[in-house]
Amino acid sequence: MTAKTLSHRSRLLAAASLTVAAALTLSACGFSTESGSASGSDSGSGSEGSGEAPRTVKTAMGDVKVPAAPQRVVVLDTAELDSVLTLGVKPVGATHADVDSGFLNYLPKDQVAGITDVGQMMTPNLEAIAGLKPDLILTSKIRHGDKYAELSKIAPTVMTENTGYPWKENFQVHAEALNKKAEAKMVTDDYARHVADVTKALGGKEKAGATEVNMVRFVEGADIRIYGKKNYIATILADVGLGRPAITDQAKDGFSYDVSPEKIDLADADAVFHSTYGDPKKSKETQTTGSGLWKNMDAVKNGKVFAVDDQLWIQGIGYTAADKILHELRTNLK
Protein backbone atom coordinates (compact mmCIF):
# COMPACT_ATOMS: atom_id res chain seq x y z
CA MET A 1 0.00 0.00 0.00
CA THR A 2 1.31 3.42 -0.88
CA ALA A 3 1.79 6.28 1.57
CA LYS A 4 -1.01 8.09 -0.25
CA THR A 5 -3.39 5.19 0.37
CA LEU A 6 -2.39 4.97 4.03
CA SER A 7 -2.98 8.69 4.42
CA HIS A 8 -6.38 8.35 2.73
CA ARG A 9 -7.36 5.54 5.08
CA SER A 10 -6.16 7.49 8.12
CA ARG A 11 -8.33 10.45 7.15
CA LEU A 12 -11.35 8.21 6.60
CA LEU A 13 -10.87 6.44 9.93
CA ALA A 14 -10.40 9.72 11.74
CA ALA A 15 -13.61 11.09 10.27
CA ALA A 16 -15.56 7.96 11.12
CA SER A 17 -14.17 7.90 14.65
CA LEU A 18 -15.23 11.49 15.22
CA THR A 19 -18.73 10.66 14.02
CA VAL A 20 -19.00 7.73 16.41
CA ALA A 21 -17.38 9.64 19.26
CA ALA A 22 -19.89 12.43 18.92
CA ALA A 23 -22.57 10.03 20.08
CA LEU A 24 -20.59 8.56 22.96
CA THR A 25 -18.99 9.84 26.12
CA LEU A 26 -15.83 8.38 27.59
CA SER A 27 -16.33 5.02 29.23
CA ALA A 28 -15.50 4.30 32.84
CA CYS A 29 -12.89 1.63 33.54
CA GLY A 30 -14.63 -0.25 36.34
CA PHE A 31 -16.74 -3.33 35.73
CA SER A 32 -18.68 -6.02 37.49
CA THR A 33 -19.11 -9.65 36.50
CA GLU A 34 -22.00 -11.90 37.36
CA SER A 35 -20.55 -15.14 38.65
CA GLY A 36 -21.88 -18.30 37.09
CA SER A 37 -23.12 -16.58 33.95
CA ALA A 38 -23.54 -19.13 31.17
CA SER A 39 -23.11 -16.48 28.50
CA GLY A 40 -19.53 -15.55 29.33
CA SER A 41 -18.43 -12.23 30.76
CA ASP A 42 -21.46 -10.17 31.73
CA SER A 43 -19.53 -7.03 32.45
CA GLY A 44 -20.93 -3.58 31.81
CA SER A 45 -17.47 -2.03 31.99
CA GLY A 46 -17.07 1.34 30.42
CA SER A 47 -20.78 2.02 30.04
CA GLU A 48 -21.81 2.88 33.58
CA GLY A 49 -22.19 6.62 33.77
CA SER A 50 -21.72 7.06 30.04
CA GLY A 51 -25.42 7.00 29.22
CA GLU A 52 -24.82 4.21 26.72
CA ALA A 53 -25.90 0.63 27.36
CA PRO A 54 -23.37 -2.20 26.99
CA ARG A 55 -23.51 -4.07 23.70
CA THR A 56 -23.68 -7.84 23.21
CA VAL A 57 -21.10 -9.50 20.96
CA LYS A 58 -21.36 -13.09 19.76
CA THR A 59 -18.08 -14.89 20.45
CA ALA A 60 -16.59 -18.38 20.45
CA MET A 61 -17.38 -18.52 24.17
CA GLY A 62 -20.98 -17.32 23.87
CA ASP A 63 -22.56 -13.88 24.08
CA VAL A 64 -20.41 -11.30 25.86
CA LYS A 65 -21.48 -7.85 27.02
CA VAL A 66 -18.92 -5.19 26.15
CA PRO A 67 -18.75 -1.44 26.82
CA ALA A 68 -20.51 0.92 24.45
CA ALA A 69 -17.13 2.45 23.58
CA PRO A 70 -14.11 0.52 24.92
CA GLN A 71 -11.26 2.80 25.97
CA ARG A 72 -8.67 0.48 27.51
CA VAL A 73 -8.16 -2.50 25.23
CA VAL A 74 -5.68 -5.35 25.72
CA VAL A 75 -4.88 -7.71 22.84
CA LEU A 76 -3.24 -11.10 23.27
CA ASP A 77 -2.20 -12.09 19.76
CA THR A 78 -0.72 -10.61 16.60
CA ALA A 79 -3.96 -10.71 14.59
CA GLU A 80 -5.80 -8.76 17.25
CA LEU A 81 -3.01 -6.19 17.42
CA ASP A 82 -3.18 -5.70 13.66
CA SER A 83 -6.97 -5.38 13.85
CA VAL A 84 -7.11 -2.71 16.54
CA LEU A 85 -4.34 -0.62 15.01
CA THR A 86 -5.94 -0.91 11.57
CA LEU A 87 -9.16 0.40 13.10
CA GLY A 88 -7.36 3.37 14.65
CA VAL A 89 -7.31 2.09 18.24
CA LYS A 90 -4.09 1.97 20.27
CA PRO A 91 -4.37 -0.76 22.90
CA VAL A 92 -3.05 -0.15 26.39
CA GLY A 93 -1.45 -3.58 26.41
CA ALA A 94 -0.44 -6.39 24.08
CA THR A 95 1.50 -9.63 24.21
CA HIS A 96 4.73 -9.87 22.25
CA ALA A 97 5.51 -12.33 19.49
CA ASP A 98 8.52 -14.61 19.70
CA VAL A 99 10.71 -12.23 17.72
CA ASP A 100 13.58 -9.93 18.63
CA SER A 101 11.51 -6.85 17.90
CA GLY A 102 8.75 -7.86 20.34
CA PHE A 103 5.84 -6.34 18.44
CA LEU A 104 5.98 -7.35 14.78
CA ASN A 105 8.31 -5.15 12.76
CA TYR A 106 5.88 -4.26 9.92
CA LEU A 107 3.74 -2.25 12.33
CA PRO A 108 4.51 1.49 12.34
CA LYS A 109 6.72 2.30 15.33
CA ASP A 110 4.66 5.35 16.27
CA GLN A 111 1.56 3.16 16.50
CA VAL A 112 3.09 0.60 18.87
CA ALA A 113 5.01 3.13 20.96
CA GLY A 114 3.63 3.27 24.50
CA ILE A 115 1.81 -0.07 24.38
CA THR A 116 2.59 -2.06 27.53
CA ASP A 117 4.05 -5.51 26.90
CA VAL A 118 2.00 -8.02 28.93
CA GLY A 119 4.11 -11.09 28.23
CA GLN A 120 4.74 -13.71 25.58
CA MET A 121 1.78 -14.54 23.36
CA MET A 122 1.08 -18.02 24.72
CA THR A 123 1.85 -17.13 28.35
CA PRO A 124 0.38 -13.69 29.02
CA ASN A 125 1.00 -12.15 32.44
CA LEU A 126 -2.47 -11.95 33.99
CA GLU A 127 -1.33 -9.65 36.79
CA ALA A 128 0.13 -7.22 34.27
CA ILE A 129 -3.12 -7.34 32.29
CA ALA A 130 -5.22 -6.69 35.39
CA GLY A 131 -2.92 -3.83 36.37
CA LEU A 132 -3.82 -2.01 33.17
CA LYS A 133 -7.49 -1.98 34.19
CA PRO A 134 -8.73 -2.96 30.71
CA ASP A 135 -12.37 -2.67 29.72
CA LEU A 136 -11.98 -5.16 26.84
CA ILE A 137 -9.68 -8.09 26.05
CA LEU A 138 -9.38 -9.53 22.53
CA THR A 139 -7.94 -12.95 21.69
CA SER A 140 -8.92 -16.37 20.31
CA LYS A 141 -10.08 -19.63 21.84
CA ILE A 142 -7.29 -21.60 20.18
CA ARG A 143 -4.71 -19.39 21.89
CA HIS A 144 -6.20 -18.70 25.30
CA GLY A 145 -9.40 -20.68 25.70
CA ASP A 146 -7.91 -22.35 28.78
CA LYS A 147 -7.51 -18.91 30.40
CA TYR A 148 -10.98 -17.61 29.57
CA ALA A 149 -12.36 -17.82 33.11
CA GLU A 150 -9.42 -15.87 34.52
CA LEU A 151 -9.39 -13.30 31.73
CA SER A 152 -13.13 -12.67 31.90
CA LYS A 153 -12.80 -11.85 35.59
CA ILE A 154 -10.44 -9.04 34.60
CA ALA A 155 -12.55 -7.60 31.77
CA PRO A 156 -15.07 -8.62 29.11
CA THR A 157 -13.14 -11.04 26.92
CA VAL A 158 -14.03 -11.49 23.27
CA MET A 159 -12.61 -14.63 21.68
CA THR A 160 -12.83 -15.81 18.11
CA GLU A 161 -12.71 -19.57 17.56
CA ASN A 162 -9.42 -19.62 15.67
CA THR A 163 -6.81 -17.44 14.01
CA GLY A 164 -5.21 -17.38 10.57
CA TYR A 165 -7.56 -18.59 7.82
CA PRO A 166 -10.77 -16.92 9.15
CA TRP A 167 -8.97 -13.59 9.63
CA LYS A 168 -11.56 -11.56 7.74
CA GLU A 169 -14.43 -12.89 9.86
CA ASN A 170 -12.35 -12.38 12.99
CA PHE A 171 -11.69 -8.77 12.00
CA GLN A 172 -15.44 -8.15 11.91
CA VAL A 173 -15.77 -9.59 15.44
CA HIS A 174 -13.00 -7.28 16.61
CA ALA A 175 -14.70 -4.32 14.93
CA GLU A 176 -18.01 -5.20 16.56
CA ALA A 177 -16.37 -5.44 19.99
CA LEU A 178 -14.69 -2.06 19.49
CA ASN A 179 -17.84 -0.46 18.04
CA LYS A 180 -15.89 0.30 14.86
CA LYS A 181 -18.13 -1.25 12.18
CA ALA A 182 -18.13 1.90 10.03
CA GLU A 183 -14.34 2.05 10.12
CA ALA A 184 -14.17 -1.68 9.32
CA LYS A 185 -16.18 -1.17 6.15
CA MET A 186 -13.76 1.51 5.00
CA VAL A 187 -10.86 -0.86 5.63
CA THR A 188 -12.42 -3.74 3.72
CA ASP A 189 -13.46 -1.48 0.86
CA ASP A 190 -9.90 -0.17 0.60
CA TYR A 191 -8.59 -3.73 0.60
CA ALA A 192 -10.97 -4.76 -2.18
CA ARG A 193 -9.82 -1.81 -4.29
CA HIS A 194 -6.17 -2.66 -3.66
CA VAL A 195 -6.76 -6.32 -4.62
CA ALA A 196 -8.43 -5.24 -7.87
CA ASP A 197 -5.53 -2.90 -8.66
CA VAL A 198 -2.98 -5.68 -8.10
CA THR A 199 -4.91 -8.17 -10.23
CA LYS A 200 -5.09 -5.61 -13.03
CA ALA A 201 -1.36 -4.86 -12.72
CA LEU A 202 -0.59 -8.58 -13.07
CA GLY A 203 -2.39 -8.71 -16.41
CA GLY A 204 -5.95 -9.36 -15.30
CA LYS A 205 -7.77 -12.36 -13.85
CA GLU A 206 -6.89 -14.81 -16.62
CA LYS A 207 -3.18 -14.11 -16.55
CA ALA A 208 -3.06 -14.03 -12.74
CA GLY A 209 -4.89 -17.37 -12.59
CA ALA A 210 -2.35 -18.89 -14.99
CA THR A 211 0.51 -17.90 -12.67
CA GLU A 212 1.04 -20.64 -10.05
CA VAL A 213 2.50 -19.37 -6.79
CA ASN A 214 3.83 -21.24 -3.77
CA MET A 215 4.61 -20.01 -0.26
CA VAL A 216 7.38 -21.88 1.57
CA ARG A 217 8.24 -21.39 5.23
CA PHE A 218 11.43 -22.61 6.91
CA VAL A 219 10.68 -23.22 10.59
CA GLU A 220 13.25 -23.87 13.27
CA GLY A 221 12.54 -27.24 14.89
CA ALA A 222 10.08 -28.40 12.22
CA ASP A 223 9.86 -29.60 8.64
CA ILE A 224 9.69 -27.15 5.75
CA ARG A 225 6.14 -26.01 5.08
CA ILE A 226 4.63 -25.64 1.63
CA TYR A 227 1.53 -23.64 2.44
CA GLY A 228 -1.86 -24.95 1.28
CA LYS A 229 -5.08 -23.09 0.61
CA LYS A 230 -6.49 -22.68 4.12
CA ASN A 231 -4.29 -20.15 5.87
CA TYR A 232 -3.86 -16.39 5.99
CA ILE A 233 -1.46 -15.94 3.09
CA ALA A 234 -3.48 -18.32 0.88
CA THR A 235 -6.56 -16.09 1.19
CA ILE A 236 -4.61 -13.10 -0.11
CA LEU A 237 -3.23 -15.09 -3.05
CA ALA A 238 -6.78 -16.30 -3.79
CA ASP A 239 -8.19 -12.76 -3.60
CA VAL A 240 -5.72 -11.62 -6.24
CA GLY A 241 -6.72 -14.65 -8.31
CA LEU A 242 -3.28 -16.26 -8.47
CA GLY A 243 -3.03 -19.94 -9.32
CA ARG A 244 -1.72 -22.55 -6.89
CA PRO A 245 0.22 -25.73 -7.77
CA ALA A 246 -1.37 -29.16 -7.31
CA ILE A 247 0.89 -29.89 -4.32
CA THR A 248 -1.13 -27.42 -2.27
CA ASP A 249 -4.14 -29.74 -2.48
CA GLN A 250 -2.17 -32.29 -0.43
CA ALA A 251 -1.77 -29.93 2.51
CA LYS A 252 -2.95 -31.42 5.80
CA ASP A 253 -6.25 -29.77 6.74
CA GLY A 254 -5.53 -27.36 3.92
CA PHE A 255 -2.81 -25.69 6.00
CA SER A 256 0.56 -27.02 4.83
CA TYR A 257 2.32 -29.92 3.14
CA ASP A 258 5.50 -30.50 5.09
CA VAL A 259 8.68 -31.75 3.43
CA SER A 260 12.33 -32.37 4.18
CA PRO A 261 15.12 -30.55 2.29
CA GLU A 262 15.42 -33.65 0.11
CA LYS A 263 11.94 -33.01 -1.28
CA ILE A 264 12.04 -29.25 -1.66
CA ASP A 265 11.64 -29.56 -5.43
CA LEU A 266 7.97 -30.33 -4.74
CA ALA A 267 7.62 -26.63 -3.96
CA ASP A 268 8.48 -25.57 -7.51
CA ALA A 269 6.04 -23.20 -9.20
CA ASP A 270 5.99 -20.21 -11.54
CA ALA A 271 6.92 -18.11 -8.51
CA VAL A 272 8.00 -19.11 -5.01
CA PHE A 273 7.94 -16.86 -1.98
CA HIS A 274 9.76 -18.06 1.13
CA SER A 275 10.21 -16.88 4.70
CA THR A 276 12.12 -18.10 7.74
CA TYR A 277 11.02 -18.45 11.35
CA GLY A 278 14.00 -18.77 13.66
CA ASP A 279 17.65 -19.31 12.85
CA PRO A 280 18.30 -19.83 9.10
CA LYS A 281 20.66 -22.75 9.78
CA LYS A 282 18.46 -24.45 12.39
CA SER A 283 15.39 -23.99 10.20
CA LYS A 284 17.23 -25.68 7.29
CA GLU A 285 16.88 -22.59 5.13
CA THR A 286 20.64 -22.27 4.55
CA GLN A 287 20.99 -25.98 3.76
CA THR A 288 17.97 -26.09 1.46
CA THR A 289 18.52 -22.93 -0.58
CA GLY A 290 22.13 -23.96 -1.17
CA SER A 291 21.19 -27.40 -2.48
CA GLY A 292 21.13 -28.60 -6.07
CA LEU A 293 17.42 -29.45 -5.79
CA TRP A 294 16.60 -25.85 -4.93
CA LYS A 295 18.87 -24.35 -7.56
CA ASN A 296 17.38 -26.60 -10.25
CA MET A 297 13.81 -25.50 -9.61
CA ASP A 298 12.28 -23.61 -12.52
CA ALA A 299 11.32 -20.71 -10.25
CA VAL A 300 14.96 -20.30 -9.21
CA LYS A 301 16.28 -20.55 -12.77
CA ASN A 302 13.74 -17.97 -13.93
CA GLY A 303 14.52 -15.52 -11.15
CA LYS A 304 11.07 -15.92 -9.63
CA VAL A 305 12.05 -16.83 -6.06
CA PHE A 306 11.54 -14.12 -3.45
CA ALA A 307 12.63 -14.04 0.19
CA VAL A 308 9.99 -12.23 2.26
CA ASP A 309 9.59 -11.12 5.88
CA ASP A 310 8.06 -13.87 8.01
CA GLN A 311 6.63 -11.37 10.47
CA LEU A 312 4.72 -9.66 7.68
CA TRP A 313 3.68 -12.56 5.45
CA ILE A 314 2.92 -15.20 8.08
CA GLN A 315 2.58 -13.73 11.55
CA GLY A 316 0.71 -10.44 11.03
CA ILE A 317 -2.69 -11.84 10.03
CA GLY A 318 -4.58 -8.63 9.41
CA TYR A 319 -5.48 -5.92 6.92
CA THR A 320 -2.47 -3.71 7.59
CA ALA A 321 -0.18 -6.66 6.87
CA ALA A 322 -2.30 -7.70 3.88
CA ASP A 323 -1.97 -4.32 2.19
CA LYS A 324 1.82 -4.47 2.46
CA ILE A 325 1.80 -8.05 1.10
CA LEU A 326 -0.33 -6.94 -1.86
CA HIS A 327 2.23 -4.27 -2.65
CA GLU A 328 5.04 -6.86 -2.62
CA LEU A 329 3.06 -9.27 -4.80
CA ARG A 330 2.54 -6.54 -7.37
CA THR A 331 6.20 -5.49 -7.31
CA ASN A 332 7.59 -9.02 -7.64
CA LEU A 333 5.16 -10.62 -10.06
CA LYS A 334 4.37 -7.92 -12.60
PEDAVEN-V671215 format. One record per residue. N is the residue number from 1. RES is the residue in one small letter. D_LAST is the distance of its C-alpha to the last C-alpha in whole Angstrom. Layout:
n = (N:N)
res = (RES:RES)
d_last = (D_LAST:D_LAST)
This chain:
n = (1:2:3:4:5:6:7:8:9:10:11:12:13:14:15:16:17:18:19:20:21:22:23:24:25:26:27:28:29:30:31:32:33:34:35:36:37:38:39:40:41:42:43:44:45:46:47:48:49:50:51:52:53:54:55:56:57:58:59:60:61:62:63:64:65:66:67:68:69:70:71:72:73:74:75:76:77:78:79:80:81:82:83:84:85:86:87:88:89:90:91:92:93:94:95:96:97:98:99:100:101:102:103:104:105:106:107:108:109:110:111:112:113:114:115:116:117:118:119:120:121:122:123:124:125:126:127:128:129:130:131:132:133:134:135:136:137:138:139:140:141:142:143:144:145:146:147:148:149:150:151:152:153:154:155:156:157:158:159:160:161:162:163:164:165:166:167:168:169:170:171:172:173:174:175:176:177:178:179:180:181:182:183:184:185:186:187:188:189:190:191:192:193:194:195:196:197:198:199:200:201:202:203:204:205:206:207:208:209:210:211:212:213:214:215:216:217:218:219:220:221:222:223:224:225:226:227:228:229:230:231:232:233:234:235:236:237:238:239:240:241:242:243:244:245:246:247:248:249:250:251:252:253:254:255:256:257:258:259:260:261:262:263:264:265:266:267:268:269:270:271:272:273:274:275:276:277:278:279:280:281:282:283:284:285:286:287:288:289:290:291:292:293:294:295:296:297:298:299:300:301:302:303:304:305:306:307:308:309:310:311:312:313:314:315:316:317:318:319:320:321:322:323:324:325:326:327:328:329:330:331:332:333:334)
res = (m:t:a:k:t:l:s:h:r:s:r:l:l:a:a:a:s:l:t:v:a:a:a:l:t:l:s:a:c:g:f:s:t:e:s:g:s:a:s:g:s:d:s:g:s:g:s:e:g:s:g:e:a:p:r:t:v:k:t:a:m:g:d:v:k:v:p:a:a:p:q:r:v:v:v:l:d:t:a:e:l:d:s:v:l:t:l:g:v:k:p:v:g:a:t:h:a:d:v:d:s:g:f:l:n:y:l:p:k:d:q:v:a:g:i:t:d:v:g:q:m:m:t:p:n:l:e:a:i:a:g:l:k:p:d:l:i:l:t:s:k:i:r:h:g:d:k:y:a:e:l:s:k:i:a:p:t:v:m:t:e:n:t:g:y:p:w:k:e:n:f:q:v:h:a:e:a:l:n:k:k:a:e:a:k:m:v:t:d:d:y:a:r:h:v:a:d:v:t:k:a:l:g:g:k:e:k:a:g:a:t:e:v:n:m:v:r:f:v:e:g:a:d:i:r:i:y:g:k:k:n:y:i:a:t:i:l:a:d:v:g:l:g:r:p:a:i:t:d:q:a:k:d:g:f:s:y:d:v:s:p:e:k:i:d:l:a:d:a:d:a:v:f:h:s:t:y:g:d:p:k:k:s:k:e:t:q:t:t:g:s:g:l:w:k:n:m:d:a:v:k:n:g:k:v:f:a:v:d:d:q:l:w:i:q:g:i:g:y:t:a:a:d:k:i:l:h:e:l:r:t:n:l:k)
d_last = (16:17:20:21:20:22:25:25:25:28:30:30:31:33:35:35:37:39:40:40:42:45:46:46:49:48:48:51:50:53:53:55:54:57:57:57:55:53:50:49:49:51:51:51:50:49:50:54:55:52:53:50:51:49:46:45:42:42:41:41:44:45:46:46:47:45:46:45:43:43:43:43:40:40:37:37:33:30:29:32:31:27:29:32:30:27:30:32:34:35:37:40:40:37:37:35:32:33:31:33:31:33:31:27:26:23:26:27:30:32:31:33:35:39:38:41:40:42:41:39:37:39:42:42:45:47:50:47:46:49:50:47:49:46:46:43:41:38:37:36:39:37:37:41:43:46:46:46:50:50:47:48:51:49:47:46:43:40:39:36:37:34:30:27:26:28:27:26:30:31:29:32:35:34:34:37:39:38:39:35:34:33:31:29:29:27:25:24:23:21:19:19:18:15:14:14:12:9:10:10:7:5:8:11:13:14:11:10:13:13:11:13:13:16:17:20:23:25:28:32:35:33:31:27:25:23:22:23:22:25:24:22:19:19:19:16:14:16:16:12:14:12:14:17:19:23:24:23:26:28:27:31:31:27:27:26:27:29:29:31:29:31:29:25:24:24:21:19:16:12:11:14:14:18:20:24:27:30:31:28:31:33:30:30:26:28:29:27:24:27:28:27:26:23:22:23:20:18:15:17:17:14:13:11:13:13:16:16:19:22:23:20:19:22:25:24:24:24:22:22:20:18:16:16:14:12:11:10:8:6:6:6:4:0)
